[in-house]
Amino acid sequence: MASKTQPRVTSMEGRSGANAHRSASRAGEAAGLAKAGVHTCPYQHPAFRSSWLKGYAQAQQQSFDF
């Protein structure tokens, strides 16, 4: 009997398609909505820090109460 679960789709390089920068951006967005300080960024790598700050800044701009 065949399994009911679908196989995980991977790219030709064998990667699963998970986007680490999108995850960092979402984490920054969550921190921005929670009104955490910028100093709470957990990333040391410049590219991931940039992604986190991008999500943080977008969440801060959207959370203005007019």
SULWO-V456030 format. One record per helix or strand of 3 or more residues. SS is the DSSP state (hx for helix, st for strand). FROM is the first residue (numbers start at 1). LEN is the number of residues. If there is no record, write none. Layout:
BEGIN
ss & from & len
SS & FROM & LEN
SS & FROM & LEN
END
This chain:
BEGIN
ss & from & len
hx & 20 & 14
hx & 38 & 3
hx & 46 & 17
END
